[in-house]
């Protein structure tokens, strides 16, 4: 960055400004039929599989389509399909850094965590989710 340039809004805006705080969730014993109904009802692309209040996985519409295309059973439990390697970011992470994280991790959704313990400030409770669409919308709005 040159001395006269200013940082982009994406570099200076915390992801807390774009996070969707309404998580669509299912229990671990939910069936893929339940997941499909939740996706359709909320018109969204991903549900969070939660045990109590702790997320343990994600299931995307892409995951569901892959199972159905291979002749999978809608009575399969969520835990048999969910992605367990969750990608998370703290609320203070910039929108730009979350976008980079998505690209680097090859994911379209990042869970956002609030403040945690002093020694691990970005590992608190999940406060929402950010999609690639949210990041792109922010960037386009910033362009005017």
KEKE-3310 file (N, C-alpha, C; in steps of 0.2 Angstrom, whole numbers, plus 5000, padded with zeros to 4 digits):
npx = (5004:5003:5009:4999:4987:4972:4966:4955:4937:4934:4945:4945:4933:4925:4920:4908:4900:4893:4888:4877:4865:4856:4856:4852:4848:4850:4847:4859:4854:4845:4837:4841:4831:4825:4835:4834:4821:4823:4832:4825:4814:4819:4826:4840:4857:4865:4865:4868:4874:4870:4875:4867:4871:4883:4891:4893:4895:4892:4880:4878:4868:4874:4881:4869:4863:4873:4873:4860:4861:4869:4860:4857:4850:4836:4833:4845:4856:4860:4873:4880:4883:4888:4900:4914:4925:4926:4926:4931:4930:4934:4924:4930:4938:4943:4932:4938:4949:4941:4935:4947:4950:4940:4942:4955:4953:4944:4929:4912:4906:4908:4909:4905:4913:4911:4918:4930:4939:4952:4965:4962:4954:4946:4938:4925:4908:4898:4891:4885:4885:4894:4892:4899:4892:4888:4900:4903:4892:4895:4907:4903:4893:4901:4908:4899)
npy = (4994:5011:5027:5036:5029:5022:5010:4996:4995:4982:4977:4984:4983:4974:4957:4955:4964:4959:4947:4933:4931:4922:4906:4892:4877:4859:4844:4831:4818:4821:4818:4816:4820:4829:4839:4843:4849:4859:4867:4871:4877:4889:4894:4893:4889:4881:4871:4870:4857:4854:4849:4851:4867:4868:4868:4854:4851:4854:4854:4856:4862:4857:4845:4838:4836:4829:4816:4812:4811:4800:4790:4790:4788:4796:4795:4794:4799:4815:4816:4806:4812:4825:4839:4839:4846:4861:4878:4892:4910:4924:4937:4949:4948:4954:4957:4955:4946:4935:4932:4928:4917:4908:4906:4900:4889:4883:4883:4888:4894:4901:4899:4911:4916:4923:4933:4923:4915:4924:4919:4914:4922:4921:4910:4908:4907:4902:4914:4917:4915:4917:4918:4915:4923:4933:4940:4943:4952:4962:4967:4971:4981:4990:4995:5003)
npz = (5000:4996:5003:5001:4999:5004:5015:5010:5012:5014:5020:5032:5039:5051:5052:5059:5055:5044:5046:5047:5059:5061:5063:5054:5060:5064:5073:5078:5075:5065:5049:5032:5025:5034:5034:5021:5020:5029:5023:5011:5017:5024:5013:5010:5009:5018:5033:5050:5060:5076:5092:5107:5110:5103:5088:5077:5064:5047:5034:5017:5003:4992:4997:5000:4987:4981:4988:4984:4970:4969:4973:4986:5003:5010:5023:5029:5043:5048:5054:5047:5035:5037:5036:5045:5048:5053:5048:5055:5061:5070:5077:5075:5064:5048:5034:5022:5026:5030:5017:5011:5018:5015:5002:5003:5011:5003:5005:5006:5017:5033:5050:5063:5077:5094:5107:5116:5129:5137:5133:5121:5111:5099:5100:5106:5109:5095:5085:5073:5055:5040:5023:5006:4998:5006:5008:4995:4992:5001:4995:4983:4986:4992:4981:4975)
capx = (5000:5007:5008:4993:4982:4968:4964:4948:4932:4934:4951:4944:4927:4924:4915:4902:4895:4890:4887:4870:4865:4850:4858:4848:4851:4847:4851:4863:4849:4840:4838:4843:4824:4824:4839:4831:4815:4825:4835:4819:4810:4823:4829:4847:4862:4868:4862:4873:4872:4872:4874:4866:4873:4889:4891:4898:4896:4888:4878:4876:4864:4878:4881:4863:4862:4878:4870:4854:4863:4872:4855:4857:4843:4834:4833:4852:4856:4865:4880:4883:4885:4890:4907:4916:4931:4922:4930:4928:4933:4932:4920:4934:4941:4940:4928:4944:4952:4936:4935:4953:4950:4935:4946:4961:4950:4939:4923:4908:4903:4912:4905:4908:4913:4911:4924:4931:4943:4957:4970:4959:4949:4941:4935:4920:4902:4896:4887:4882:4888:4895:4893:4903:4887:4888:4906:4903:4887:4898:4912:4899:4890:4907:4910:4894)
capy = (5000:5017:5031:5040:5025:5020:5003:4995:4994:4975:4976:4988:4981:4967:4952:4956:4969:4956:4940:4932:4929:4917:4900:4886:4871:4853:4840:4826:4813:4823:4814:4821:4823:4835:4844:4846:4853:4866:4871:4874:4882:4895:4896:4894:4884:4876:4870:4868:4852:4856:4845:4856:4873:4867:4865:4849:4850:4858:4851:4861:4859:4853:4839:4834:4834:4823:4810:4810:4809:4793:4785:4789:4787:4802:4793:4794:4804:4821:4814:4802:4816:4832:4840:4840:4851:4868:4884:4898:4916:4928:4943:4955:4947:4958:4954:4953:4940:4930:4930:4924:4911:4904:4904:4896:4883:4880:4883:4894:4896:4901:4900:4916:4915:4928:4932:4918:4916:4928:4916:4911:4927:4920:4903:4909:4904:4903:4920:4917:4912:4921:4915:4918:4928:4939:4943:4946:4957:4968:4970:4975:4987:4995:4998:5008)
capz = (5000:4995:5008:5000:4998:5010:5015:5007:5017:5016:5025:5039:5042:5054:5049:5063:5051:5038:5049:5048:5066:5061:5060:5053:5064:5065:5078:5074:5073:5060:5043:5026:5023:5038:5032:5014:5022:5033:5017:5007:5021:5025:5007:5012:5006:5023:5040:5055:5064:5083:5098:5111:5107:5100:5081:5076:5057:5042:5028:5012:4998:4987:5000:4999:4980:4979:4990:4980:4964:4970:4975:4994:5006:5013:5030:5032:5048:5047:5056:5042:5029:5038:5036:5052:5048:5053:5047:5059:5062:5076:5075:5073:5058:5043:5029:5017:5028:5029:5010:5009:5022:5011:4996:5004:5013:4998:5008:5005:5023:5039:5056:5066:5085:5098:5111:5121:5135:5136:5129:5114:5110:5094:5101:5110:5106:5088:5085:5066:5049:5034:5016:5001:4995:5010:5006:4988:4992:5004:4991:4977:4989:4993:4974:4974)
cpx = (5004:5005:5001:4987:4978:4966:4957:4944:4932:4940:4950:4938:4927:4919:4908:4897:4891:4887:4879:4869:4859:4853:4852:4851:4847:4851:4854:4859:4844:4842:4839:4836:4823:4828:4837:4825:4818:4829:4830:4815:4813:4826:4836:4851:4865:4864:4868:4870:4875:4870:4873:4867:4879:4889:4896:4899:4891:4886:4875:4871:4868:4879:4875:4862:4867:4875:4864:4856:4866:4867:4855:4850:4842:4833:4840:4852:4861:4872:4884:4885:4888:4898:4909:4922:4928:4928:4927:4933:4930:4928:4924:4938:4938:4936:4933:4947:4947:4935:4941:4953:4945:4939:4951:4958:4945:4932:4919:4904:4908:4908:4909:4908:4914:4917:4924:4935:4949:4963:4968:4953:4944:4938:4930:4914:4901:4890:4883:4886:4888:4896:4897:4898:4887:4894:4906:4898:4891:4903:4908:4896:4895:4909:4905:4889)
cpy = (5006:5022:5035:5036:5024:5013:5002:4994:4987:4973:4979:4986:4974:4963:4953:4960:4965:4949:4939:4928:4923:4911:4895:4880:4865:4849:4834:4820:4815:4819:4819:4824:4830:4841:4847:4851:4860:4870:4875:4879:4889:4898:4898:4888:4879:4876:4868:4863:4853:4850:4850:4863:4873:4865:4860:4847:4854:4853:4856:4857:4855:4846:4834:4832:4828:4816:4808:4808:4802:4788:4785:4790:4794:4801:4793:4800:4809:4819:4810:4806:4823:4833:4842:4845:4858:4873:4889:4904:4920:4934:4949:4954:4951:4954:4951:4946:4934:4927:4926:4917:4906:4902:4899:4889:4879:4878:4889:4897:4896:4903:4906:4915:4922:4928:4926:4919:4921:4925:4913:4916:4925:4913:4903:4905:4906:4909:4920:4914:4917:4917:4919:4924:4934:4943:4947:4952:4963:4971:4974:4981:4992:4998:5003:5006)
cpz = (5000:5001:5007:4999:5004:5010:5013:5013:5019:5021:5032:5042:5045:5052:5053:5060:5046:5040:5049:5054:5067:5058:5060:5056:5063:5070:5074:5072:5067:5053:5038:5024:5027:5036:5025:5016:5025:5027:5013:5011:5022:5019:5008:5009:5011:5029:5044:5059:5071:5088:5104:5108:5104:5093:5080:5069:5053:5036:5023:5007:4993:4990:4999:4992:4978:4982:4986:4973:4964:4972:4983:4996:5010:5021:5033:5037:5046:5049:5051:5036:5031:5037:5043:5053:5047:5052:5051:5059:5067:5073:5073:5067:5052:5038:5023:5019:5028:5022:5008:5012:5018:5005:4997:5007:5009:5001:5006:5011:5029:5045:5060:5074:5088:5102:5116:5127:5133:5132:5122:5112:5104:5094:5105:5106:5099:5088:5078:5061:5044:5028:5011:4998:4999:5009:5000:4988:4995:4999:4985:4980:4990:4986:4972:4969)
residu = (UNK:UNK:UNK:UNK:UNK:UNK:UNK:UNK:UNK:UNK:UNK:UNK:UNK:UNK:UNK:UNK:UNK:UNK:UNK:UNK:UNK:UNK:UNK:UNK:UNK:UNK:UNK:UNK:UNK:UNK:UNK:UNK:UNK:UNK:UNK:UNK:UNK:UNK:UNK:UNK:UNK:UNK:UNK:UNK:UNK:UNK:UNK:UNK:UNK:UNK:UNK:UNK:UNK:UNK:UNK:UNK:UNK:UNK:UNK:UNK:UNK:UNK:UNK:UNK:UNK:UNK:UNK:UNK:UNK:UNK:UNK:UNK:UNK:UNK:UNK:UNK:UNK:UNK:UNK:UNK:UNK:UNK:UNK:UNK:UNK:UNK:UNK:UNK:UNK:UNK:UNK:UNK:UNK:UNK:UNK:UNK:UNK:UNK:UNK:UNK:UNK:UNK:UNK:UNK:UNK:UNK:UNK:UNK:UNK:UNK:UNK:UNK:UNK:UNK:UNK:UNK:UNK:UNK:UNK:UNK:UNK:UNK:UNK:UNK:UNK:UNK:UNK:UNK:UNK:UNK:UNK:UNK:UNK:UNK:UNK:UNK:UNK:UNK:UNK:UNK:UNK:UNK:UNK:UNK)
# end
